[in-house]
Amino acid sequence: MSPRAGAAGTPRRRRWTWVLLVAFVGVPLLEIFALVQVGQVIGAWWTILLLVLNSAVGAWLVRREGARAWTALSTTLASGRLPAREIADGALVLIGGTLLLTPGFVTDALGVLLILPVTRPLFRGLLTSAVTRRLVVPGPGMPGFGTPGPRRPGPGNDGRPGPDVVRGDVVDEP
């Protein structure tokens, strides 16, 4: 049995189930509600015109900020520095552009917030902390270092964490 076979009920898996449920059910319902509310206030044709206008302004904004992010990335790479901030900005512009492609006022508002240079640093910090939590492995002097890993039984492995060990003799032949 693989280590992932029993992971169906883990808290992490349950959390992602809720995130996907909200993304695929909750967000469309919220968008429909917002569209109906706006349509009742300004009328159906004005609502459609406003959605088209949102798309046009969003496309212009994505193009402008995407070009800025690309220029910043190229400049940073040319100077030999690590482009962490520039990569995060590019990712946020990409996510924001995707949200702007989705019809609706709620996703458009979030997309614009991700793209605007004034609000992007807030989301850059959130993105950086999320990526850091998932990718950075604790080292000496960091919290979590020295905690035992999973025990993997196997031939030559005495149950300690780490790679499987094959015991044998090294023979040098002339």
N, C-alpha and C positions, 0 to 999 in steps of 0.2 A: 504494500500500500504506500503510495507516495505521500510526502509530507503535506501536500496541498489537498489531498483527498478529503480530509476531515475539516477543512477550513471554511465550509459553507456557512457555519454559524458564528464565525469570528466577528468581533465588534467592527473591525475594519470593513469587512464585506457587507455587514448590515448598514454601515454608514454610507457606503457607495450605492447601495440599493436605494436608500432614501434620497440621495443626491440625484440619482437618475430618475426616480419617480417624480421629484419636484421639477427637474429639467424637462421631462417629456410630457408631464400632465399638468403640473402647477403653472408653469410659465405660459403655455398656450391658453389656459383658462384665464390667467391674469391679462394676457394680451387681448383676448376676446372681450373681456369685461371693460378694459380701457377703451377699446375701439367703439363699443356700444355707447359708453358714457360720453365720449367725445362726439360721436355721431348724433346723439340726442341733443347736445348743446349747440353744435354748429351745423349740423346737417350732414347727410351722407356724402354729397359731392364735395363739400369742403373738407371732409375727413379724408377722402381719397386724394384730393389735391394736396393736403398736408402730408400724407404718407409719401407721395411722389416727390414733393419738395424735400422731405427728410432724406430720401434716397439720394437725390441730386447733391444736396449739401454734404451728406455723409461720404459720397464717392469723392467729392472734391477734397474733403478733409483727410480721408484715408490716403489719397494720392499725395497730398502735400506732406503729411506727417510721415508717410512711408518713405518718401524721398529724403526727408530730413534724417530719419533713422538710418537709412542706407548710407548716406554721406557720413554721418557720425561713425558708423561701424567701419567704413573704409578708411577714414582718417585715423581712427584708433588702431586699426590693424597695421596701417602704414607706419605709425610711430612706434610699433613694437610693444604696445601695452595690451593688457588683457581686456577684452571688450565686454565685460560682464554687464555693465549698465546698458550698453548699446544693444546687446542681444535681448535683454529684458524689454527694452523699449520696442524693439522690432516685434517681439512676441505679443506685447500688449496692443500694438497697432494692428497686428494680424487678427487677434481675438476681437478687438473692437470693430474692425472691418467686417468680420464674420457676423457679429451681432447686428451691424447696420444693414446687412443683406437680408436679415430676417425681418419680415414685415411686422410692424407693431411699434407702439410708442415706448413701451417699457424697455425692450431690447435696444431700441435706438438710443434712448437716454443713457443706458449703461455703456453702449458702444462709444458714444461721444465722450463720456467720462474717461474711458480707457484711452482714448486717442488724444484728447486735449493735452498740450504740454503743461498746463497749469495743474491738472488733477492727476496726471500720469505718475508723478513721484509717489503718491499715496499707494497706488496699485502696484507700482514697482516694488515697494517695500513688502507688500503682502505676497507678491509673486516670489520675491527673493527668499523670504522666510519659508514659504511652502516648499520651494525647490531645495533649499538647504536642509530642511527636515527630512526630505526623502533621499537626498543624494550624499550628504556628507557623512562619512564613517568616523565615529569617535576615535581619536588618537590619544597618545599620552597627554595628560593634563586636561583632557576634556571630559565633561560629564558622560558617564556611560562606558568609559574605557575600563577594561578589565572585567566586565560582566561576562559570565560564561555564555558561550554560544550554544547552538543545538548540539546534542550528542548524536553522532552518527555511527551506529554499529557497522562493522564491516571487517573483512579480513585484514589483519595487521593493525587495526585501529583499536586502541584501548579505551575508547569511549570519550577521550578528551576532545574538545572542540578543535577544529582545524582540518586540513586535508587528510585523505586516507593515506596511510603509510604502508608501503610494501617492504617487508624486512628481507634482507638478503646480504650477500657478500659481494664486494667489488674485487674483481680479479684483473690484474694488469697482465696482459700477454705481451711478450717481446716482439 
